[in-house]
Amino acid sequence: MNKIYYLSSCNTCTRIINELNLPEGFQLQDIKTEPITEEQIAQMRALTDSYESLFSKRARLYNELGLKEKSLTEDDYKNYILEHYTFLKRPVILYNDSIFIGNSKKTVEAAKLAIHE
């Protein structure tokens, strides 16, 4: 499945999606209007090493809830992501059996290479 989980109000996500020059068949899911399901996050988790790698520590709520001071478990990361969309590190790009998480230059370049090989 080729899919991108993103936030339509995020300029960085929009820029990256445009930059990727996506071939037909990619699904886009705006996580604000169509929240992530348990099944979807389990799919993402199966392609990466932890829920923590899918979790954004840049989210405003991360600081507001004082999560930095807490010792979070894998279940905590998963539940926070399911509870509020801002906790998902964006965008998450699923391509074939690969996952690309976040907006670092390195990640975006790797996704581009994989998609356009």
C-alpha positions as CSV (number, residue, x, y, z in Angstrom):
1,M,0.0,0.0,0.0
2,N,1.3,3.4,-0.9
3,K,0.0,6.0,1.5
4,I,0.9,9.3,3.1
5,Y,-0.4,10.4,6.5
6,Y,-0.1,14.1,6.7
7,L,-1.7,17.3,8.0
8,S,-3.2,19.5,5.3
9,S,-2.7,22.6,7.4
10,C,1.0,21.9,7.6
11,N,3.0,23.8,5.0
12,T,6.0,21.4,5.4
13,C,3.8,18.4,4.7
14,T,2.3,20.1,1.6
15,R,5.7,21.1,0.3
16,I,7.1,17.6,0.8
17,I,4.1,16.0,-1.0
18,N,4.6,18.4,-3.9
19,E,8.3,17.7,-3.9
20,L,7.8,13.9,-4.0
21,N,6.0,14.2,-7.4
22,L,3.8,11.2,-6.5
23,P,2.9,8.6,-9.1
24,E,-0.8,7.6,-9.4
25,G,-2.1,5.2,-6.8
26,F,-0.9,7.0,-3.7
27,Q,-3.5,7.6,-1.0
28,L,-3.4,10.7,1.1
29,Q,-4.9,10.8,4.6
30,D,-5.3,14.1,6.4
31,I,-4.9,12.9,10.0
32,K,-6.9,15.9,11.3
33,T,-10.1,15.1,9.3
34,E,-9.6,11.3,9.2
35,P,-8.0,10.2,12.4
36,I,-5.5,7.3,12.5
37,T,-7.0,3.9,13.5
38,E,-5.5,1.2,15.7
39,E,-5.1,-0.9,12.6
40,Q,-3.2,1.8,10.8
41,I,-0.8,2.6,13.6
42,A,-0.2,-1.2,14.0
43,Q,0.7,-1.3,10.3
44,M,3.1,1.6,10.7
45,R,4.6,0.0,13.8
46,A,5.3,-3.2,11.9
47,L,7.5,-1.3,9.5
48,T,9.6,0.6,12.2
49,D,11.4,-0.3,15.4
50,S,9.0,1.4,17.9
51,Y,6.0,3.6,18.5
52,E,8.4,6.2,19.8
53,S,9.9,6.6,16.3
54,L,6.4,7.6,15.1
55,F,6.0,10.1,18.0
56,S,6.6,13.8,17.6
57,K,8.3,15.3,20.6
58,R,7.9,18.7,18.9
59,A,4.2,18.7,19.4
60,R,2.9,21.6,21.5
61,L,1.0,19.2,23.7
62,Y,4.2,17.3,24.5
63,N,5.4,20.3,26.5
64,E,1.9,21.3,27.8
65,L,1.3,17.9,29.3
66,G,4.8,17.8,30.7
67,L,5.5,14.5,28.9
68,K,9.3,15.3,28.8
69,E,9.4,14.7,32.5
70,K,7.6,11.4,32.3
71,S,9.0,8.0,31.4
72,L,6.7,6.9,28.6
73,T,6.2,3.3,27.5
74,E,5.5,2.0,24.0
75,D,1.8,1.8,24.9
76,D,1.9,5.4,26.1
77,Y,3.4,6.6,22.7
78,K,0.8,4.6,20.8
79,N,-2.1,5.8,22.9
80,Y,-1.0,9.5,22.7
81,I,-0.7,9.2,18.9
82,L,-4.2,7.7,18.7
83,E,-5.6,10.3,21.1
84,H,-4.3,13.4,19.3
85,Y,-3.1,13.7,15.7
86,T,-0.4,16.2,16.6
87,F,1.6,13.5,18.3
88,L,2.3,11.7,14.9
89,K,5.6,12.7,13.4
90,R,4.7,14.0,10.0
91,P,4.5,13.1,7.2
92,V,4.5,9.3,7.4
93,I,5.1,7.9,4.0
94,L,4.3,4.2,3.3
95,Y,5.7,2.9,0.1
96,N,5.7,-0.8,-0.8
97,D,7.1,-2.3,2.4
98,S,9.1,0.8,3.5
99,I,8.2,3.5,5.9
100,F,9.6,7.1,5.9
101,I,8.9,9.1,9.0
102,G,9.2,12.8,9.5
103,N,10.4,15.7,7.4
104,S,14.2,15.6,7.7
105,K,16.0,16.2,4.4
106,K,17.6,12.8,4.6
107,T,14.2,11.1,5.1
108,V,12.5,13.0,2.2
109,E,15.4,12.2,-0.1
110,A,15.3,8.5,0.8
111,A,11.5,8.5,0.1
112,K,12.1,10.2,-3.2
113,L,14.7,7.7,-4.3
114,A,12.5,4.7,-3.3
115,I,9.4,6.1,-5.1
116,H,11.2,7.0,-8.3
117,E,13.7,4.1,-8.6
